[in-house]
Amino acid sequence: MNFDLKTLELAAAASEKCDLLIVLLPEGFKPGKDALSALAALALKNGDLTTKAGKHLQLYQVPAVAARRVVLVGLGDGSARATRQALQALGGAIKAPLTKRVVLCFAGAAPAASVSAVVQAVADVSYVYTTTKTKVEARSLSRCVVGVPDAASARDGFDSGVALVAGVEFAREWGNRPANHATPSLLADAAKTLAKLPRIQCKVHGPAEVARLGMGAFMAVAKGSEEPLRFIELRYNGAAKDQAPIVLVGKGITFDTGGISIKPAPEMDEMKFDMCGAASVLGTFRALGELQPAINVVGLIPACENMPDGRSVKPGDVVTSMSGQTIEILNTDAEGRLVLCDALTYAARFKPAAVVDIATLTGACVIALGGVRSGLFANNDGLAESLQAAGEAAQDLCWRMPLDDDYADGLKTNFADMGNVAGRAGGSITAAKFLQKFVGDMPWAHLDIAGTAWKGGAAKGSTGRPVGLLVHYVLEQSRSQVRQAKAPKSASRSVTRTAAAGAVGKPAAKRSSSTKAA
């Protein structure tokens, strides 16, 4: 689908030939003398329409309007959140088979964030998965024109929205593919396609290289599968070589049966989504390839299947991680933390400004937060605050959870340095405490996306989250580094890990159990 940005007032919008014209009416709408303004004013006056976000009135073949169908829709306060809500209410009209060209026109101010939200919302509601279906119609919408009072001032928001659509849809595509169409090798091939974009490089490590690296925990998970593991390393080089990168680590379990600790059969098909953390890293790099920010980013994806087999790792087995720490595997279904811990150890070689891992890690996080917010854990307050702010800006929300040291007590075992599980209580927190044992003093955050990465039921499918959050975070860090580079030398400092993590953050390993609103 193609998006266009155009300076367009309501009077001119009436002349746009399209299948659907959507007029976005904010609170305090002031009508002009054109036909569309008069129509909207009359509908509002008679109570057939309000400007509350999502309230709308559909019209057909309106005189003096070139569009076949017209929808007047309330935009509320015009914020990005209200804009998304308004467009989601029109999903059926936008996705209709005969809707091939849509024009959306702001009947008031068009903030950059709202313009970005329009682009993302249109893509979201019109998305269709087709890869493994033979009798499905692909997305009918081919062109979307976004009309604003001043295209120049809205350009940044528009470009950001288009790039985010590319990234989110890349993540959704790979998240939605069945496991036999998204094996570790195929996931690696997808990563290689990203290397065609400017400033992106890709390296794929196979089983022999992973063994040489000593990634014993990662290899243990992959032992039971016929599909060979892949360790994917992506680099986006947008800044000087000596600029410390941000490292994104995505869990890439392309199918999770639970291993010997096998999962119940109902809804096990949804375990194809267990690689959505990896998909979000791929999607973020897809967006970076479009936006080209001045920053360095590394993406690490440990990809494998977790299968039951005669060679599979068993409950009670002890494995040695890349860090040298030993782990007693008490439950083979707690495999995500095993592949991530070796990737986190590998991340240290980049001397990163910050490390963020993204994983569909625990059912406990779904119980705690549902499908609205991702769980956020961090050992650095500045990094946590930056990620929370990015989530708010992207409408890709997260919620900070505690990391008190007492939560790690349940990981103690008589037979290794730690166990890989610590019981049911506080399961998402103890999983995070396990990962924390492998990050040392690096500014680190963990996003548990088990509740937000996909939807079940009739709307079953990948959401593409948290690509929006990650891209907003990376862009803000890029802007921060550029501002710092331009500051007078007497006031500037080199980018330290703490500064790049988001602020003058303090370690939070002994954080109290109270949480802060995102």
N, C-alpha and C positions, 0 to 999 in steps of 0.2 A: 504494500500500500504506500502511496506517495502522499506526503503532506506539503502544503504550500502556505506561506504566510503572506498576507496581503493587507494593505491599508484599505479599510472598507467601512464606510458609514452606512447606516440603515437605508438611506435613499438609494445608494448604489447597490446594496445587497439585493434589493428587489429586482434588479436586472440580471442577477447571476443565474445562469441556466444550470440547474442541478435537480437531482431527484429528491433532495431533502434540504430545506433551509431551516437551520435552528437559530433562533434569535434568543440570546442570553440576556435576560432582564434583571439587573441588580436592584437591591433595595434603593428607594429614592429615585427610581427611573424618571428621567425628564424627557417626555416625548418631543420630537421635532415636528415638522410639517409634512413629512413624507407619509406614504401610505402605510408602511409597516408600523411606524410610531403611532399613527392614528388608530390602527387596529389594536395594538397592544394597550393603548390608553383606554380604549372603549371596553376591552375585556377586563381590565383591572377595575375600572369604574363600576361595571355591572356585577363584579364579584365572581365572574367566570374564571378568573385567574388571580393568583397572588404571586408575589415575588419570593415566597419561601422556597428554599433550594429544593428542586425536584418537582415542584408543582408545574403542570404544563397543560397546554391547550393545543390539540392537533387540528389543523385546517387543511382543506384540499382545494387546489386550483383557485387560489385567491386572486381576484381581479387585480391587475396592475403588478402582479408578482410573477416572475418567470419560473420560479421553482414549482415543481409538480405538487409537492407537499410542504407545508410550513408548520413548524412547531414553535410556539412561544413558551419559553421555559424560565421559571424563576431561578435566580442565581444567588439568592440570599445576600450575605455580606460580600460576596465576590471573592472570598478567600479560596485558596487551593482546595481545601477540604470541601467547601460548599460547591465548588465547581465540579469536583469529582462526583459528588452526590447527585448533582443535577443531571450530569451526563449518564450516570448509571441508571437513572430512572427512565432514560430513553433507549435503553439497550435493544429492545425489540424493534424499534423504528430504525435504528442505525444498522442493525444486523439483518434487516429484511432482505430477501433475495433480490429484489428489484432496486435496491439502494446501491448505486455504483459511485455516485458523486455526491458528496455532502459539503455544504457550506455552513460554517458556524460563525456567527457574527456577534461580537460583544456590543451591547447597546449602552455602553458606558466604559469606565476605565478598564484597562486590561493589564493588571500587574503581571510581571514576568512569571511568578510562581503559578498564577492561574492559567496563563497561556500554556505553560508546561503541563499543567494538570489536564487541560482540555485534550491535548495531543495524547497523553497517556490513557485517559479515560476512553476516548474513541477507539484506540487500539485494543484496550482491554475488553470492551463490550462486543467488539466485532471479531475477536480472536476465534479461530477454528482450527482444531487439530486434524490433520489429514494424513499423516505419514503412513500409517498402517491400515487405512480405510480405503476401500475401493469404490464405495457408493455414497460418498459424502461430497457435498458441494463446498468448494473452498470459499474463503472469505469473498463475498461479492463486492464489498466496498473497495474501490481501487484508488480513489483520490479524495482527499479531505482538505478543504481550504479553510484556514483560520483567519477570519477578518477582525482587525483591530483598528482603533483610531490612529495609531502610529506604529507602523511595522518596525521601524528602526529601533524604537525603545523596547519592543517586545522580542527582538531577535534572539537575545541570549536565552530567554526562557523557552522560546520555540526550539532552538537548536538543542538545548538540554533535554527537552521532552522527546524529540525525535531520537536522540542517542539513547535515552532510557528505554524507549520502546524497542529499539534494536537489541539492547541488552536483556531486557525482561523477556522478550519473545524467544531469544536464543536459549535462555535458562528454562523457559516453559517447554520449549520443544524437546530438550534433552531430558527434562524431568518427566514429561509425559510418555516418552517412548518406553515400550515394554522392555524388560531386562534383556531379552534376546536381541533387541535392536539397539541396546545401549550398554554393551559389554565394556569392561575396562579398556580393551583395545579400541573400540569404536569411540569411547569417550576421549581417548588420547588423540584419535584422528580428528575429532571435533576441535580439540585444542590446537592442533597443527594448522587448521584452517584459519585460526585467528592470527597466526604469524604472517599472513598475507597483508594484514593491516599495518600501517606505519608504526614504527617504534616497538613492535611486539615481537618477541622471540619465544620459541617453544623448544623444550628438550624433554624427551620421554625416557625414563629409566625403566628397564625391564627387570625380570626376576634376578638375573645374575648381578646386575649393578646394585639392586636393593640389598642383596645378600652381602655384597662387599661393603656396603655402608653400615651393615650390622643392624638393620631394622628388624629385629627379632619379633617384636610385637605385631608389626604389620604383616610380616611373613606368616606368623601363626594363624592369623585370621584367614589368609588366602589358601592355606594348605588343603582345605577340603573341596576346592573348586577345580573344575577342568579348565576354567578360563584363567589365563595367566594374569597376574597383577600388573599394574602400571603405576609408576610414580611420575606424575606430570608436573613439570616446572615451567611456568610462564613468567616472562619479564616484560614489563612496560618501562621503557627508558625515556622519560620525558624531561629529566633534569641532569645536572652534572653527575659524573660517575661517583664522585665522593659524597653525594647527597644520600643520606641513609634512607632506605626504602621503607615503605609500608608493606608488610607481608600479610597476605590473605591465605588462610588454610581452609580448604573445603573438604568435608567428609564425602568420600566417593564410594560408598558401598552400593554397587549397582543392583544388587538384590540381597535381601537379608532374610534368610529362613530362620535365623536364630542359631544356626549350627546345631551341635548336639543338644543344646538347651532349646529345642525347637519351639517355634511359636505356634499358637493355636491356628487352625486352618482359616476360620472366618477373617476376611479382610487381609489375609496375607498377601494378596495381589498388590495391595498398596505399598508393600515394601520395595517396589520398584522406585518409589519416591525417596528411598533412603540415601540417594546420591544428590539430593537437591542442594546440599551445601556446596558440593562440587559444581553443580550447575550454576549456582549464584556467582561463584568465582569466574566461571567462563563468561557468564552474562556481563559481569562487571568489566572484564577485559574487552568484551565486544563494545561496550559503551565507551570505554577509554579510547579505543581505536578510532571512534568518531570524534570525540571531544578534544583529544590531544592535549591534556593538561600538562603543566610543567612540574612533574613529580615522578619519582621512581616507585614502581609497584611490582612486587613479586607475588605470584600465585602458586601455591603448592596443593596438589590433589593426590592423596593416596587412594587409588582406585582398585577395588577387588570385589569378589562376591563372598558371602558368608554362607557356606553350604555344609550339610552333614555328609560325611564320607568316612571310610576307614582310615583316611589320613588326617581327618579333622582334629584340631586341638580339642582336648577334653577338659571338663570341669576338674579342677585340681592340678592341672598341668602348670608348670612354672616356666615362664619365658623371660628372656633378657632383652630389654629394650635397647634402642640405639644409645640412650644416655648411660647405659650400664646398669640401671636399676632393674631389679627383678620384679616380676608381677605374677601372682597366683591368679589364674583364671578361674574364678568361682562360678561364673556364668558366661557361657560363650555368646549369649545374646547381648552382652555388653561389649560389643566388638568395636563400635565406632571410636570409643576412647583409646582403643589399642592402636588403631591405624593413625589416629591423630597425634598420639604422644610421640611417635617417631618423627612425624612431619614437623611437630613443634621443635623437637631437638634439632632437626635439620635446619629449621628457620634461623637458628642462632648464628649460623655461619655468615648470614648477610648483615649482621650487626644492625638490626632493624630499628627504625624510629618507633615502630609499634607493630604488634602482631595481633591479628584478629582471626580467630577460627570460627567457622560457621558449620553447624551440624544439626541434623535431625537426630538429636542425641537421646532424649528421654521422654517416655510417656508421662513421667511425673511433671514435666513442664507443661504438657497439654492440660493436665488436671489443674495445675496452678493458674495458668493464664489463658487457656482456651485457644481460640484461633485469632484473637485480636492483636495481641502483642507478643513479640519474641522475647525470650528470656535473655537478659544481659548480665554477665558476670565480668568483673574486671579487677585487676590488682592495682589500678592507677585511676585516681579520681578524674584527672583531666581527660584521659582517654574515654572513660565512661560518659562524662558530660558531653564530649564531642559527638559520640555515637548517638546519645539520646537526642541531641539537637538535630543531628542529621536525620534521624528517624522522624522527628516532628516535621522537619522541612519537606521530607519525601512522602509524608503520610504513610510511612512504613514503620509502625511504632514498635518500641521495645520497652522493657521495664527492668530496672536494675534489681538484682537479687543479691542476698548477702553471701559473703565468703569467709565467715568466721572460721578460725582455725579448728575450733571444736568439732566442726562438721567432718573433719578428716579422720576423727578417731575410729570411725567404722571401717576405714580402709586397712586397719592394722590386721596382720595375719601372722601366724606362727611359722610360716614356711617360705616367705618371700619378703621383699621390702614393702610390698603393699598388695592388697587384693584389688580386683578390678570392679568390685561392687561393695556396697556398704549397707545393704538392706533397703526396705521400702521407704522409710521415713526420710524426707528431704532428698529424694532421689536425684533431682536435677542439680541440687547443690553439691552433693557428694561426688557426682560425676564431674562437675566443674573443679572440685578440690583435687580429684585425680589428675586432671589435665594440668592444674597449677603446679604440680610436682615436677613438670618438665619444662617450665618456662624460665626458671631462674629469676634474674632481675630484669628481664625484658618487660617493657610495658605491654601488657597482654589483656585481651578481652575475648570472651567466649559468647557467641550468640547461639542459643538453643532454639532452633526454628521448627521443632517437631510439631508444633501446633499451627504454624503459619505458612509452611512451605507448600502445602497442598490442601485441597478441600475434598471431602468425601461426599457420599450420597449422589443426588441427581447432578450436582455441580462438580463431580469428581474431576480433579485435574490439578496440575501444578499452578501455583500462583506467581512464580517468578520472584518471590520475596526471598531474601532482603536485598535484591540488586539495587533498588532505589536508595535504601539506607546507605549501602556501601559506596555507591557512586557519589552521593551527596557528601559523605564523609571525606572521600578522597579529594573531591573538588575543593572543599573548604580547606583541607590541609595544603593543597597546592596554592590556593590564594594566600594562605598564611605565610607559606615559605616565600612567595613572591614579594609580599609586603615586607617581610623581614630582610630580604636581599636588597630592597630599595631603600631601607632605612639608613640614616647616617651612620657611618662606621663607628662613631663614638657611642651610639646607642644600640647598635646591632650586636647580636651574638650569633655564633654558629648554631645550627639547628641541633639541639641536644635531643636525646631520646624523649625526655620529659616534654619539651616544647612541642615536638612533632606529634607527641601523643595527644595533644589538644590544648593543654594549658599548663599552668604551674601545678601539675598534679602531684599528689602524694600517694605513696603506696597504700593499698587498702586491704592487705592480706588479713589484717586483724579488725576489719570493719565490723561494726555492730550489726545486729540482725535487722534493724530497721531499714526500710527501703525508701528511696526517693522517687517521686513522680517523674516520669520521663518527660 
